[in-house]
Amino acid sequence: MRIGIDIQSTTGKPSGLGFYTSNLVTAIQQIDSENEYILIKNNFFCGNLSTPKRIFWEQVALPTQIFNKRIDVLHIPGFAPPLIRKSKLVVTLHDLIGIRMPENNLSPFSRFYWGKYLPGVTKTADIIITDSQHSRNDIVELLKVPEERVKVIYLAAGKEFYQINSKENLKKIKIKYGLDNCPYVLYVGNIEPRKNLVRLLDVWQNFPLPHKLVITGAKTKFSENLVKIIVEKKLGNKIIITNYIPTEELVLLYNGASLFVYPSLYEGFGLPVLDAMSCGVPVVTSNVTSLPEIVGDAGIMVNPTSIEELSNSIIKVLTSTALHKELSKKGLLQSKKFSWQKVAKETLDVYNDLPPKKWTH
């Protein structure tokens, strides 16, 4: 079969979608030598696409490439599929945040894309892959897609996320971000309402320990408001915001952290939690949506709307050497249950179970 994979999410500064796509492509090509893979890259725009440009790519440019390359199975690992095509269609729909939490998108275009357009056209897929049982339940309930057409395939941390023993490299990264001789708690992810960062700032307003809070993630339209709150609460000496940083530095920040905190209100998977556990960092996260599926008993899960519960759990881990070591060990073991080889094998099974489109030449 000729299998086409849209890799536009890997352009620019890739986020979770880009990492998913690149890791999947690498792993699946390593285990499959029978099928031919056509990696379809956006040649019309450079970097991250605005919503109108993305729709043009999906519905005009991409279908042309599908036809010209005679693709049998098309996989869209993120974003929306083309409505006009001849190939069989597999779509990875990571979550339904656009429907559940539309306030995460400020512009009317973004709300339309994530809340209506993407879910609507995704329903035309032969198979929908999603990241968790929680997301599967959402897709079946909200999109009215038959259960047999929705397949759960858990993600995995990239191989670059692992425990680093080089104190010299850790010291360099701490100096670069103003963290030398200062313990810190790390958050990694986009800055948007569902990530619940305002409550995390409330925790640090009366935090009794010397640990700084480091917030790492791509700058968004919500970043300015977060900075404003930090100023209002006079937390400038307790909070560091790094914005987007390259993976090689991010791995070091994980390894140097005393704790990883992720108080999100909604996740389709929550990959940063798995990245943290792969680096041996204890995790405090939310007890809602997909996160219990990923963390199991390897981290402390809390009600993300309770500032007191969140604060107490963070302090408990940071002040107990025994608990810190226990969670670190459990996290490493839990992370090994997820692998990109497994993701690739299960995704390949989805491709092979679809009867290919028969092209007439």
N, C-alpha and C positions, 0 to 999 in steps of 0.2 A: 504493500500500500504506500501511497504518497501521503504523508501526514504533514499538514501545514500547521505551524504554531505561530501565532501573532506575538511578537516579542517587543512591541512598542513600549511596554511598561518598563523595559530595561534602559530606555534612553534617558538623558538628563541626569538628575540626581534620584536614583531609584529608591523607592520606599518599600514597604512590605510586598506590594504587588510585583515590583521589579525583582526583588530577591527570590520570591516564589518562582517566577518564570525562569530566571537564569539557573537556579538550582535544579528545577525540574528538567530543563533542557539538557544540562550537563549529565545528570544521573540517568535519564532515559536513553540517551545516546550511548552510554557506557554499557547498558545491559541489552540493547536491541540492535542487532546487525541485519535483521531481515527487512525491516521497513525503511523507506527513504524519508528523511525529515527535511522539510522546507521551512526555514526560519524566515518569517515575513517581517521585515523591518520597515518602519515608517521612513520613507525617503522624501516626504513632502515638508516636514517640519522638524526642527531640531529641539531637543530638550523636552520638557514636560508640555503636554498639549492642553490648551484651553478647551472648554467644553464644546464650543462650535467647531473648532478644528478637529477635535477627537471624533465628533459625529461624521464630519466629512471623510475622515480617514476610514472609519468603520463602514460607512454606507456607500461610498463612491470609490475610493482608491483600493481598499482591501478586496472587494468583490472582483475587481479587474484582475488582480494578482491571482486570486483563487482560480479563476477561469483559465488564465494564461498558463499557469503551472499545473493544470489538471490535477488538482488536489482531491484526494478521495475522502479524507477525514480532516476537518478543520477544528483545531482546539484554540479557543479564546481563553487564556488563563486569567484574564481580568478585563474589566470594561465590558462593552456590549458587542454582540455578534452582528454581522450583516444580515439584513432581512432577505436580500436576494443572493442566492448561492445555489450551487448544484451539489456540493459536497455534503457528507454527513457532518453533523455538528455536535461538538462537545464544548460546554462552557463551564468554567469554574466560577461559581458565584460564591464569594467568600462570606458574605453576610447581607442582611437587609437593613443596614443602618439607615439608609436613605428613607426607608419607610418608617422604621421604629423611632428614629431620632432625626427628623428633618432639620432641626435647629442647627445641626452640625454644618450645614451648607448655607452660606449667607446669600449668594447670588441666586436669582430666579432660575438662571440656566442650570446651575449646579443642583438645585432642588428638583428641577424637572428631570435632569439626567439620572441622578441616583435614586430618586423616589418613584419615578413613573416609567421613564424611557428604558433604563437598564433592566428593571424587573420584567417589563412588558415584553421586550424582544427576546430576553433570555428564555422565556417560556416556550419558544419555538425550538429549543435545542432537543436533540435526540436523547442526550444524557446531560444532566447537570451534576457536576462535582462540587462538593462543598467541604468546608474544613472541620466541621464538628457536628455532633448530633443535634446540638442546640440550633445551629443554622439550618440543618435539614428540617427540623420541626417548623421553623419560621417559613421556609420555602413552601412546604406542603400546606401550611395553614394560610399564609397570606397570598401566595400566588396560585393556590389551588392546583399545584402540580402533583400528579400521581406519585405515590411513594416509591414505586419501582423505577422511576426515572431520575431519582436523586440518590447519588452515591457519596457516602462520607469517606474521605481520604484525609487523614490527619497530616499536618505539615511536620517539618523537622527543622532543627537549628542547622545553620551552615557549618561546614567542617572548620571554618576559621574561628568558631566560638569554642574555646577550650581553656582549661586552666593554664595560666602562664606563671612560671616560677622565676622569671627574670626580674629581680628587684630593680635593676638598672633601668629597664624599659618602663617599669611602673613608675619609678621616680621621675623620669623625663615627662611622662604624660601628666603627672600631678603638677609638676612645675609649670607646664605649658598652660594649664587651666586654673592656676592659682590655688592648688590643693595640696601643696607641699606642707608637711607637718600638720595636716588637717584631715580628720576622718570625714567620710561623706556617705550619704545615702543617694542612690541613683534612680532616676526615672528616665526611660527611653520611650519615645513615641511622639506622634503628632500632637500639636497643641490645639485642642478643640474641646468643646463642652463635654462630650461624652467621656473624656479622659479624667474628668473630675479633679482637675489640678487646683481649682480654687479651694476645695476642702483640704487638699494637701498643704496649701499655703497656711490655712487656718491651724493645722497641726504645728507648723514651724513657728507660728507667732508666739506660742508659749512652750516651745520645745526645750526641755531641761538639759539636754545633752549637747556637747560641743560640735556634733556632726552638722555639716552643711548639707543642703539639698541641691543636687545637681540635676537640672532638667535639660535633657538632650533630645532634640528632634527638629525636623524641618520647620522653618518659620512659616506661619500661616496668618490669615487675617485676624485670628484670635490672639496672636502673640502680643500685640500692642496693649490689649486690655489686661493681659496677664502681668505685663511689666508695670502697668498703671497700678494694679492692685498691690504688687510688691512694694512700690513706692509709698502708697497710702498706708500700708501696714508696717512700714519702716523695716523691711526685711532684706534690704540691699546687702547687708553684711552676712546674711545667712543663706542666701539663694544665689546660685550661679546658673545662668542659661547659656548654653553653648551653641544653640541652633544646630543645623545639620553638620555632622562630622563624618569623615571617611571611615569605612569599616575597620581598618587596621588600628585606628585610634579608639574606636568604640569598644573593641575587644579589650583593650587595655583599661579603659574606664570601667568596664564591667569587672574586670579582675581586681581592680584597686578599690572597689566599693565595699563598704561594710555590710550593706544590705541593698537589695533591689526592691523598690516599692512600685506597685501598679494598681492604683485604686479605680480602675475603669468601670464605668457603668454598663458598657455593652461591648462585647468582643465576639467576632466570628471565630477567632482562634486565640489570639494573644501571643504572637510569636516572640516578642521581647521577653516574656516570662520564661519561655523555653531557652532562649539565648542565655539568660542570666543563670539558669540552673546548669546549663552546659559548662559555664565558667566557674561553677562551684560557689555561686553567690546565693546566700539565703534569700528567700522570697516572701514578701507580704503582699497579698493581692486580694481581689474582690471574690466574693462567694456567689457571683451571679453569672448568667449567660454561659458561655463556653468554658470559662476559666477553671471550674472544678474538674472538668474532663481532662484538662491539660496538666494541672498541678497534682491531682490526686491527694495523697497525704504528705507530699514532699514540701509543702509550704504552709504558711499560716494564711487562712482566708477569712476575710472580715466583711461585715456589712459596709459597703462603700459610702453609704449616706451617714454613717456614724463617725463623727470626728473623734470622739472619745475612744471608740473601739479601734480605730485606725492608729491613733496615737499610742494607746496602751500596747498594741501588738508590736509596733516598731520599737518602742522602748524595751519591751520584754526581750526581743531578740538581741538588741544591741548591748544589753546589760547581763546576758547569760552566756558565758563561754560554752557551756555544755549544749544549750539549745542551738547556738550558732553553728557549732560543729555538726550537730545532728541534722539540721536542715541542709547544710552544705552537702553532706554525704547523701542524704535522701534525694536531693535535687539532681546530683550527678547520676544516680541510679535511674531516676525517673526520666531524665533526658535521653538515656540510652534506649528507651522504648520507642523512640521516634527516629527514623532515619530517612534520608532522601532515596536510598535504594528501595526501601519499602514503598515510598510515595511513587517512585518511578514504576515499580512492578505493578502496583494496583492501577495506576493510570494506563499503563500499557494493556492491561487486561480489559479496561474500558474500550480502548481503541479496537482491540482484536475482536471484541464481542459485537461490534457494529458491522453489518454487511457493507462493504465499500461501495461507493458510487461507481457505476460502470460508465466510463467515458466512451463516447464514440468519436473516433479520430477521422 
